[in-house]
Amino acid sequence: MNTINTMTGMDEEIQSPLTIDDEDVEQQHLSISSQPTRIPSRHQLDVSSSSGIPTSSGHIRPSRSGGMLSSLHSSVHDTSIVTSLRQSIQSKKPQDTTEKEHPHTNTFDETIKRVCIDAFGIIGIDVWLIDEHDGSFYHATNGYYRHYMYNPTGDRRKLALARLEDRSRKDYTAPERQIPGSGLAGYFWSSCSNHDRNNTWRDVRAITSDPDQPPDRRSNLLENAGFGKACGIPFDIRGHRGVVLYLARVSADQNQLCEQTNEIHLRVSADLIGAVSCSVITTKASINAKRERNAKTLRRVRAKMLALVAFASLAGSGLRTEYDDNMLKDEKEENAKSSFNTRFSSFYSSKTYRKSVFPMLGRSYRQSLLESVVNETKRRGLLLIEKSRGGRLQPPPSMKWLPTIHVFVGAFITMLILSVLSSSLKNATGYRYIILPPFGALMTLQYGLTAAPASQPRNALYGQIVSVSIALVVNTFIPSTSYSRVPLTTALAIASMCKLGVIHPPAGAAAALFASDDRFDVAFLGLFLLGNLIAISTAILINNLNDKKQYPIYYAFWSAKVKGLR
């Protein structure tokens, strides 16, 4: 009896892993049904005829007690069943590693292609994903697509395009990792959000020529290949983050690119591309996990099958048991189950359960919450340390001697003019003069970083007006003896400039300077703005005498901005 119980338990364990996959069950059923029908032995007919029940397939189904031995005996000695199970195991071996590991890669490629073709004015798409370990951007696999109708002319553009796309070339430029604020992906990630209502289009040349931007070879090649405008839309799909870059010609109509339906299409398509790229990553992980589970299951089934066959060959036909003992055992098990269910239901409704289990659940919840907070703190701490190590980018090259001399001459002449004017005013009025310290920072911008947005006349004038006005207003409410006046004024001035899009570093210094002394009033503000006008006029004259410089890049004081262009 114990032998039969052991065999029965082993047989149940063997069958349970095979029912995990529907394909295994179907293949096993077809394999068994394809074998010729076995003729039952006389002993089996005698047992089943008294208590057996005919099944729909024509076989005799033995009763619970009388057919147990005959069923096990026939299944153990049926070599066709063992053979079919072995074939099922062999057919379910792990697939070859050379199999395509990204089943949705074609879907990802097709998604990018259809988005590029369906959108207006888009001639290229570039997809970048965020590495959550260090916060950098890496290029998505097959994440670059160029419109099939865009074939640039000119040797310069063709060469740049070949260096972007032809991997067989020696000068092929592979996508390098970028950090927030660097490259096109980092630039749009830092300046845009997936909650923005309007898309932001920028001239690629304005980004690559910005001295505040670190040099990026891929951005320069995209510009040289004819991708004149770029728009970056971030996405966040269940923690899978990245940015989709849409590329257009430099001559593309800005208003049509920012047309409402086209904007909505680009934003929705960015989320779609992000979702498909996330699906590629999660599908690969799921397939690997499934293969590991299947391999473990197959090894376990193979070992049990071999043990079963070996045991059956040793046991032979001498298997015997007592049916009454089996029936008695089953009845005892059923009684035990009913008794346990009764005791469990009474305990579940008792006060003891509520007093013991509810606090335990509360402790478990607090423990899990604490663990999640600790893990998140560790993750952010490691990310902070990784970011603090730097972006590992090359610093910009030093300026050559001739441009350096030009910077010296421009800064010297401008500061000389302002210094003479300030001294003349002080001698004439006795106490009013032009505050000179912020102009040192202005000279650095106008002659050292000529193409930077903070250097342009619009930022210089508007930034100074906003910052100094805030300082004068704060001075009327907070006395100079307060320690919070200078920090508050400076913080308000910087935040206001950022919000209005007129960031100008010298204006932050001017706000702190005006807040430090009650002597500075509206008259000093007028003289300070006069000095800025003189500095801007001098910078326009001196910078444009150099063939390799142009100042300003734009004015944009009153002209209406094109929609979506910043």
C-alpha positions as CSV (number, residue, x, y, z in Angstrom):
1,M,0.0,0.0,0.0
2,N,2.8,2.4,0.8
3,T,4.5,1.6,-2.5
4,I,1.4,2.4,-4.4
5,N,0.9,5.6,-2.5
6,T,4.5,6.6,-3.3
7,M,3.9,5.8,-6.9
8,T,0.7,7.8,-7.0
9,G,2.2,10.9,-5.5
10,M,5.1,10.7,-7.9
11,D,2.8,10.4,-10.8
12,E,0.8,13.4,-9.7
13,E,4.0,15.5,-9.3
14,I,5.2,14.4,-12.8
15,Q,1.9,15.4,-14.4
16,S,1.6,18.8,-12.7
17,P,4.6,20.5,-14.4
18,L,3.4,19.3,-17.8
19,T,0.2,21.2,-17.4
20,I,1.9,24.5,-17.1
21,D,2.0,25.0,-20.8
22,D,-1.1,24.4,-22.9
23,E,1.1,23.3,-25.8
24,D,2.6,20.5,-23.7
25,V,-0.9,19.2,-22.8
26,E,-2.1,19.3,-26.4
27,Q,1.0,17.6,-27.7
28,Q,0.8,14.9,-25.0
29,H,-2.9,14.3,-25.7
30,L,-2.3,13.9,-29.5
31,S,0.7,11.6,-28.9
32,I,-1.3,9.4,-26.6
33,S,-4.4,9.3,-28.8
34,S,-2.4,8.4,-31.8
35,Q,-1.3,5.1,-30.3
36,P,-3.4,1.9,-30.9
37,T,-5.9,1.1,-28.2
38,R,-4.6,-1.4,-25.7
39,I,-6.6,-4.5,-24.9
40,P,-7.2,-4.7,-21.2
41,S,-6.1,-7.8,-19.3
42,R,-8.5,-10.2,-17.9
43,H,-7.9,-8.9,-14.4
44,Q,-8.6,-5.4,-15.5
45,L,-11.9,-6.5,-17.2
46,D,-13.0,-8.3,-14.1
47,V,-12.3,-5.3,-11.9
48,S,-13.8,-2.7,-14.1
49,S,-16.9,-4.6,-15.1
50,S,-18.2,-4.6,-11.6
51,S,-17.7,-0.9,-10.8
52,G,-16.3,0.8,-13.9
53,I,-18.1,3.5,-15.9
54,P,-17.7,3.8,-19.7
55,T,-16.3,7.0,-20.9
56,S,-17.2,9.0,-24.0
57,S,-14.0,7.8,-25.8
58,G,-14.9,4.1,-25.5
59,H,-12.3,3.3,-22.8
60,I,-13.2,1.8,-19.4
61,R,-12.7,4.3,-16.6
62,P,-12.0,2.3,-13.4
63,S,-13.7,3.2,-10.2
64,R,-12.0,5.1,-7.4
65,S,-11.0,2.0,-5.4
66,G,-11.1,-0.9,-7.8
67,G,-9.3,0.7,-10.8
68,M,-6.4,2.4,-9.0
69,L,-4.0,-0.5,-9.3
70,S,-5.0,-1.5,-12.8
71,S,-4.7,2.1,-14.1
72,L,-1.3,2.6,-12.5
73,H,-0.1,-0.8,-13.6
74,S,-1.1,-0.2,-17.2
75,S,0.4,3.4,-17.3
76,V,3.7,2.2,-15.8
77,H,4.1,-0.7,-18.3
78,D,2.8,1.2,-21.3
79,T,6.0,2.0,-23.2
80,S,4.1,4.1,-25.7
81,I,3.2,6.7,-23.1
82,V,6.7,6.9,-21.8
83,T,8.0,7.3,-25.3
84,S,5.5,10.1,-26.0
85,L,6.5,11.9,-22.8
86,R,10.1,11.6,-23.7
87,Q,9.4,13.0,-27.1
88,S,7.5,15.9,-25.5
89,I,10.4,16.6,-23.2
90,Q,12.9,16.6,-26.1
91,S,10.7,18.8,-28.2
92,K,10.5,21.4,-25.4
93,K,14.2,22.0,-25.0
94,P,15.3,25.6,-24.7
95,Q,15.6,27.3,-28.0
96,D,18.8,28.2,-29.7
97,T,20.4,31.4,-28.4
98,T,20.8,32.5,-32.0
99,E,17.0,33.1,-32.1
100,K,15.9,36.6,-32.4
101,E,15.7,38.0,-28.9
102,H,13.6,41.1,-29.6
103,P,10.2,39.9,-31.0
104,H,9.0,43.5,-31.0
105,T,12.0,45.0,-32.7
106,N,10.2,45.1,-36.1
107,T,7.2,46.7,-34.4
108,F,9.6,49.4,-33.0
109,D,11.1,50.1,-36.4
110,E,7.7,50.2,-38.1
111,T,6.4,52.6,-35.4
112,I,9.2,55.1,-35.9
113,K,8.9,54.8,-39.7
114,R,5.1,55.3,-39.7
115,V,5.3,58.3,-37.3
116,C,8.0,59.9,-39.5
117,I,6.0,59.4,-42.7
118,D,2.6,60.5,-41.3
119,A,3.8,63.7,-39.6
120,F,4.2,66.9,-41.5
121,G,7.7,68.2,-42.2
122,I,9.5,65.5,-40.2
123,I,12.5,64.0,-42.1
124,G,14.1,62.2,-39.2
125,I,13.6,60.7,-35.8
126,D,16.1,59.9,-33.1
127,V,15.2,58.1,-29.9
128,W,17.2,58.3,-26.7
129,L,16.5,56.4,-23.4
130,I,17.6,57.2,-19.8
131,D,19.8,54.8,-17.9
132,E,18.3,55.0,-14.4
133,H,21.6,53.9,-12.8
134,D,23.6,57.0,-13.7
135,G,21.0,59.3,-15.2
136,S,22.7,59.5,-18.6
137,F,21.1,59.0,-22.1
138,Y,21.9,56.1,-24.3
139,H,20.7,55.7,-27.9
140,A,17.9,53.2,-28.4
141,T,18.7,50.2,-30.6
142,N,17.5,51.0,-34.1
143,G,16.2,54.3,-32.7
144,Y,17.3,56.4,-35.7
145,Y,15.3,56.7,-38.9
146,R,15.6,59.0,-41.9
147,H,12.6,59.7,-44.2
148,Y,13.0,57.7,-47.4
149,M,12.3,60.8,-49.5
150,Y,15.0,62.9,-47.9
151,N,18.2,62.5,-50.0
152,P,20.4,65.5,-49.4
153,T,22.5,67.0,-52.1
154,G,26.0,68.3,-51.8
155,D,29.2,66.5,-50.7
156,R,29.2,68.0,-47.3
157,R,25.7,66.8,-46.4
158,K,26.2,63.4,-48.0
159,L,29.5,62.9,-46.1
160,A,27.8,63.8,-42.8
161,L,24.9,61.5,-43.5
162,A,27.2,58.6,-44.3
163,R,29.1,59.1,-41.0
164,L,25.8,58.9,-39.2
165,E,24.3,55.8,-41.0
166,D,27.1,53.7,-42.6
167,R,28.5,51.5,-39.9
168,S,31.1,50.0,-42.3
169,R,33.0,53.3,-42.6
170,K,36.1,53.9,-40.6
171,D,34.9,57.4,-39.7
172,Y,31.4,56.2,-38.6
173,T,30.3,58.2,-35.6
174,A,28.5,55.9,-33.1
175,P,26.0,57.5,-30.8
176,E,27.7,58.4,-27.5
177,R,26.1,58.7,-24.1
178,Q,24.8,62.1,-23.2
179,I,24.0,63.8,-19.9
180,P,21.1,66.2,-19.1
181,G,22.0,69.5,-20.7
182,S,24.5,68.0,-23.2
183,G,23.6,67.2,-26.8
184,L,20.2,67.5,-28.4
185,A,18.7,64.8,-26.2
186,G,20.1,66.3,-23.0
187,Y,19.2,69.8,-24.1
188,F,15.5,69.1,-24.7
189,W,15.3,66.9,-21.7
190,S,16.5,69.8,-19.5
191,S,14.4,72.5,-21.2
192,C,11.1,70.6,-22.0
193,S,8.6,68.5,-20.1
194,N,6.1,65.8,-21.2
195,H,3.4,68.0,-19.7
196,D,4.1,71.0,-21.9
197,R,1.2,72.1,-24.0
198,N,3.3,73.3,-27.0
199,N,6.2,71.7,-28.7
200,T,9.5,73.6,-28.7
201,W,11.4,73.8,-32.0
202,R,15.0,75.1,-32.0
203,D,17.5,75.6,-34.8
204,V,20.1,72.9,-34.5
205,R,22.8,75.5,-35.4
206,A,21.8,77.7,-32.5
207,I,22.3,74.8,-30.1
208,T,25.6,73.5,-31.6
209,S,27.1,77.1,-31.7
210,D,26.1,77.9,-28.2
211,P,29.3,78.3,-26.2
212,D,27.3,77.3,-23.1
213,Q,26.7,73.9,-24.7
214,P,29.4,71.2,-24.5
215,P,30.6,70.0,-27.9
216,D,28.7,67.0,-29.3
217,R,29.8,65.3,-32.5
218,R,26.4,63.7,-33.3
219,S,24.6,67.1,-33.1
220,N,27.2,68.7,-35.4
221,L,26.8,65.8,-37.9
222,L,23.0,66.1,-37.8
223,E,23.3,69.8,-38.6
224,N,25.8,69.2,-41.4
225,A,23.5,66.5,-42.8
226,G,20.7,69.0,-43.4
227,F,18.6,68.5,-40.2
228,G,18.2,72.2,-39.5
229,K,15.4,72.2,-36.9
230,A,14.9,69.9,-33.9
231,C,12.1,69.3,-31.4
232,G,12.5,67.1,-28.4
233,I,9.5,65.5,-26.6
234,P,10.2,63.6,-23.3
235,F,8.1,60.6,-22.3
236,D,7.6,58.6,-19.2
237,I,6.0,55.1,-19.5
238,R,5.7,53.5,-16.1
239,G,9.2,54.7,-15.1
240,H,10.7,54.0,-18.6
241,R,11.9,57.5,-19.6
242,G,13.5,59.0,-22.6
243,V,13.2,61.7,-25.2
244,V,12.1,61.5,-28.9
245,L,13.9,63.9,-31.2
246,Y,12.0,65.1,-34.3
247,L,14.2,66.5,-37.1
248,A,13.1,68.8,-39.9
249,R,14.7,70.9,-42.6
250,V,16.1,74.3,-41.8
251,S,13.6,75.7,-44.4
252,A,10.6,74.0,-42.9
253,D,7.6,76.2,-42.2
254,Q,7.5,76.9,-38.5
255,N,3.8,77.6,-38.3
256,Q,2.9,74.4,-40.1
257,L,5.2,72.4,-37.9
258,C,3.4,73.9,-34.8
259,E,0.0,73.4,-36.3
260,Q,-2.3,71.9,-33.6
261,T,-3.0,68.5,-35.2
262,N,0.6,68.0,-36.0
263,E,1.7,69.0,-32.5
264,I,-0.8,66.5,-31.0
265,H,0.3,63.8,-33.4
266,L,4.0,64.3,-32.4
267,R,3.3,64.3,-28.7
268,V,1.1,61.2,-28.8
269,S,3.5,59.5,-31.1
270,A,6.4,60.2,-28.7
271,D,4.4,58.3,-26.0
272,L,3.7,55.5,-28.4
273,I,7.4,55.2,-29.3
274,G,8.3,55.2,-25.7
275,A,5.7,52.5,-24.9
276,V,7.0,50.2,-27.8
277,S,10.6,50.7,-26.7
278,C,9.6,49.8,-23.2
279,S,7.8,46.7,-24.5
280,V,10.9,45.6,-26.3
281,I,12.9,45.7,-23.0
282,T,10.3,44.0,-20.9
283,T,9.5,41.4,-23.5
284,K,13.2,40.4,-23.6
285,A,13.3,40.1,-19.8
286,S,10.1,38.1,-19.8
287,I,11.3,35.7,-22.5
288,N,14.6,35.1,-20.6
289,A,12.6,34.4,-17.4
290,K,10.2,32.0,-19.2
291,R,13.1,30.1,-20.7
292,E,14.7,29.6,-17.3
293,R,11.4,28.4,-15.8
294,N,10.9,26.0,-18.7
295,A,14.4,24.6,-18.5
296,K,14.0,24.0,-14.8
297,T,10.7,22.3,-15.3
298,L,12.0,20.1,-18.0
299,R,15.0,19.0,-16.0
300,R,12.7,18.2,-13.0
301,V,10.3,16.2,-15.2
302,R,13.1,14.4,-16.9
303,A,14.5,13.3,-13.6
304,K,11.1,12.1,-12.3
305,M,10.3,10.2,-15.5
306,L,13.6,8.4,-15.4
307,A,13.0,7.5,-11.7
308,L,9.5,6.3,-12.5
309,V,10.7,4.1,-15.4
310,A,13.5,2.6,-13.3
311,F,11.1,1.9,-10.4
312,A,8.6,0.3,-12.7
313,S,11.1,-2.0,-14.3
314,L,12.2,-3.2,-10.8
315,A,8.7,-3.5,-9.4
316,G,7.4,-5.6,-12.4
317,S,3.9,-7.1,-12.0
318,G,4.1,-7.7,-8.3
319,L,2.3,-4.6,-7.3
320,R,-0.5,-5.2,-4.8
321,T,-2.5,-3.2,-2.4
322,E,-5.6,-3.2,-0.2
323,Y,-8.5,-1.2,-1.6
324,D,-10.2,-0.9,1.7
325,D,-7.2,0.7,3.3
326,N,-7.2,3.3,0.5
327,M,-10.9,4.1,1.0
328,L,-10.4,4.4,4.7
329,K,-7.5,6.8,4.2
330,D,-9.6,8.9,1.8
331,E,-12.4,9.1,4.3
332,K,-10.0,10.2,7.1
333,E,-8.5,12.9,4.9
334,E,-12.0,14.3,4.1
335,N,-13.0,14.3,7.8
336,A,-9.7,16.1,8.7
337,K,-10.3,18.7,6.0
338,S,-13.9,19.5,7.2
339,S,-12.7,19.7,10.8
340,F,-9.9,22.1,9.8
341,N,-12.2,24.3,7.9
342,T,-14.6,24.5,10.8
343,R,-11.8,25.5,13.2
344,F,-10.3,27.9,10.7
345,S,-13.6,29.8,10.2
346,S,-14.3,30.1,13.9
347,F,-10.8,31.4,14.5
348,Y,-11.1,33.9,11.6
349,S,-14.3,35.4,13.2
350,S,-12.9,35.5,16.7
351,K,-11.4,38.5,18.6
352,T,-8.1,36.6,18.9
353,Y,-7.7,36.8,15.2
354,R,-8.4,40.5,15.0
355,K,-6.0,41.2,18.0
356,S,-3.2,39.1,16.6
357,V,-3.4,39.4,12.8
358,F,-4.4,43.1,12.4
359,P,-1.3,44.4,14.3
360,M,0.8,42.0,12.4
361,L,-0.6,43.4,9.1
362,G,0.1,46.9,10.3
363,R,3.7,46.0,11.2
364,S,4.1,44.3,7.9
365,Y,2.8,47.4,6.1
366,R,5.0,49.8,8.1
367,Q,8.0,47.5,7.5
368,S,7.4,47.4,3.7
369,L,6.9,51.2,3.6
370,L,10.1,51.7,5.5
371,E,12.0,49.3,3.2
372,S,10.6,51.2,0.1
373,V,11.8,54.5,1.6
374,V,15.2,53.1,2.4
375,N,15.6,51.6,-1.0
376,E,14.5,54.8,-2.7
377,T,16.9,56.8,-0.6
378,K,19.8,54.4,-1.5
379,R,18.9,54.7,-5.2
380,R,18.9,58.4,-5.1
381,G,22.1,58.6,-3.1
382,L,23.9,56.3,-5.6
383,L,22.5,58.4,-8.5
384,L,23.7,61.5,-6.8
385,I,27.2,60.1,-6.3
386,E,27.3,58.9,-9.9
387,K,26.2,62.3,-11.2
388,S,28.7,64.0,-9.0
389,R,31.5,62.2,-10.8
390,G,30.9,64.3,-13.8
391,G,29.6,63.6,-17.3
392,R,32.9,62.4,-18.6
393,L,32.7,64.8,-21.5
394,Q,35.6,66.7,-23.1
395,P,35.9,70.4,-22.0
396,P,35.8,73.0,-24.8
397,P,39.1,73.9,-26.3
398,S,41.0,77.0,-25.3
399,M,40.7,80.2,-27.4
400,K,43.5,81.0,-29.8
401,W,45.7,84.1,-29.4
402,L,44.1,86.3,-32.0
403,P,40.5,86.0,-30.7
404,T,41.9,86.4,-27.2
405,I,43.4,89.8,-28.1
406,H,40.1,90.8,-29.7
407,V,38.3,90.0,-26.4
408,F,40.8,92.0,-24.5
409,V,40.5,95.0,-26.7
410,G,36.7,94.9,-26.6
411,A,36.4,94.6,-22.9
412,F,39.1,97.2,-22.2
413,I,37.5,99.9,-24.5
414,T,34.0,99.3,-23.1
415,M,35.0,99.4,-19.5
416,L,37.1,102.5,-20.1
417,I,34.2,104.4,-21.6
418,L,31.9,103.4,-18.7
419,S,34.6,104.2,-16.1
420,V,35.2,107.7,-17.5
421,L,31.4,108.4,-17.7
422,S,30.9,107.2,-14.1
423,S,33.7,109.4,-12.8
424,S,32.3,112.4,-14.7
425,L,28.9,111.9,-13.3
426,K,30.2,111.6,-9.8
427,N,32.2,114.7,-10.1
428,A,29.2,116.6,-11.5
429,T,26.6,115.4,-9.1
430,G,28.6,114.5,-6.1
431,Y,27.1,111.2,-5.3
432,R,25.5,109.6,-8.4
433,Y,27.5,107.4,-10.7
434,I,27.3,104.2,-12.8
435,I,27.7,101.0,-10.7
436,L,30.5,99.2,-12.5
437,P,30.9,95.8,-10.9
438,P,28.1,94.0,-12.8
439,F,29.6,95.2,-16.1
440,G,32.6,92.9,-15.6
441,A,30.3,89.9,-16.0
442,L,28.6,91.6,-18.9
443,M,31.9,92.0,-20.7
444,T,32.7,88.3,-20.2
445,L,29.4,87.4,-21.9
446,Q,29.5,89.9,-24.7
447,Y,33.1,89.2,-25.8
448,G,33.8,85.7,-24.4
449,L,30.4,84.0,-25.0
450,T,29.1,86.2,-27.9
451,A,26.6,83.7,-29.2
452,A,25.2,82.7,-25.8
453,P,21.5,83.6,-25.2
454,A,22.4,85.4,-22.0
455,S,24.7,87.7,-23.9
456,Q,22.0,89.1,-26.3
457,P,20.6,92.6,-25.9
458,R,17.1,91.3,-25.1
459,N,18.4,89.4,-22.1
460,A,20.7,92.2,-21.0
461,L,18.1,95.0,-20.9
462,Y,15.0,93.0,-19.8
463,G,17.0,91.0,-17.2
464,Q,18.4,94.2,-15.7
465,I,15.1,95.9,-15.6
466,V,13.3,93.0,-13.9
467,S,16.1,92.3,-11.4
468,V,16.8,95.9,-10.3
469,S,13.0,96.7,-10.1
470,I,12.5,93.8,-7.8
471,A,15.4,95.0,-5.6
472,L,13.9,98.5,-5.3
473,V,10.5,97.1,-4.4
474,V,11.9,94.8,-1.8
475,N,14.0,97.7,-0.3
476,T,10.8,99.6,0.5
477,F,9.4,96.8,2.6
478,I,12.5,95.2,4.3
479,P,15.0,97.3,6.1
480,S,18.7,97.1,5.2
481,T,19.5,95.6,8.6
482,S,17.6,92.4,7.8
483,Y,19.8,89.5,6.9
484,S,17.1,88.1,4.5
485,R,16.8,91.2,2.2
486,V,19.8,90.4,-0.1
487,P,19.1,86.6,-0.4
488,L,15.4,87.2,-1.0
489,T,16.0,89.8,-3.6
490,T,18.6,87.8,-5.5
491,A,16.4,84.6,-5.4
492,L,13.3,86.5,-6.6
493,A,15.3,88.2,-9.4
494,I,16.9,84.9,-10.7
495,A,13.5,83.0,-10.5
496,S,11.7,85.9,-12.4
497,M,14.3,86.0,-15.1
498,C,14.1,82.2,-15.6
499,K,10.3,82.4,-15.8
500,L,10.3,85.2,-18.3
501,G,13.1,83.7,-20.4
502,V,15.5,86.6,-20.0
503,I,18.3,85.0,-18.0
504,H,21.2,87.4,-17.5
505,P,23.9,86.6,-14.9
506,P,25.0,90.2,-14.4
507,A,21.4,91.1,-13.5
508,G,21.5,88.7,-10.5
509,A,24.6,90.5,-9.3
510,A,23.0,93.9,-9.8
511,A,19.9,92.8,-7.7
512,A,22.2,91.8,-4.8
513,L,24.1,95.0,-5.1
514,F,21.0,97.2,-5.2
515,A,19.6,95.4,-2.2
516,S,22.7,95.9,-0.1
517,D,22.4,99.6,0.3
518,D,19.5,102.0,0.6
519,R,21.4,104.8,-1.3
520,F,20.6,103.1,-4.7
521,D,17.3,104.5,-6.0
522,V,15.5,104.9,-9.3
523,A,18.1,107.4,-10.5
524,F,20.8,104.8,-10.1
525,L,18.6,102.4,-12.1
526,G,18.4,104.9,-14.9
527,L,22.2,105.4,-15.0
528,F,22.7,101.6,-14.8
529,L,20.5,101.1,-17.8
530,L,22.3,103.8,-19.7
531,G,25.6,102.0,-19.0
532,N,24.0,98.8,-20.4
533,L,23.0,100.6,-23.6
534,I,26.5,101.9,-24.1
535,A,28.0,98.5,-23.5
536,I,25.6,96.9,-26.0
537,S,26.3,99.5,-28.6
538,T,30.1,99.1,-28.1
539,A,29.8,95.3,-28.3
540,I,27.9,95.5,-31.6
541,L,30.5,97.7,-33.1
542,I,33.6,95.8,-31.9
543,N,32.3,92.2,-32.3
544,N,31.1,92.7,-35.9
545,L,34.5,93.9,-36.9
546,N,35.6,90.3,-36.5
547,D,34.7,88.1,-39.5
548,K,34.3,85.1,-37.2
549,K,31.8,86.7,-34.9
550,Q,28.3,88.2,-35.1
551,Y,26.6,90.1,-32.4
552,P,23.7,90.1,-31.7
553,I,22.3,86.8,-32.8
554,Y,18.8,88.3,-32.4
555,Y,17.0,91.3,-30.9
556,A,13.3,90.1,-30.5
557,F,12.3,93.1,-28.3
558,W,8.8,93.6,-29.6
559,S,8.5,91.3,-32.6
560,A,5.9,88.5,-32.1
561,K,7.5,85.1,-31.6
562,V,6.7,82.4,-34.0
563,K,4.5,79.8,-32.2
564,G,6.6,77.1,-30.6
565,L,9.9,78.9,-31.2
566,R,11.9,79.9,-28.2
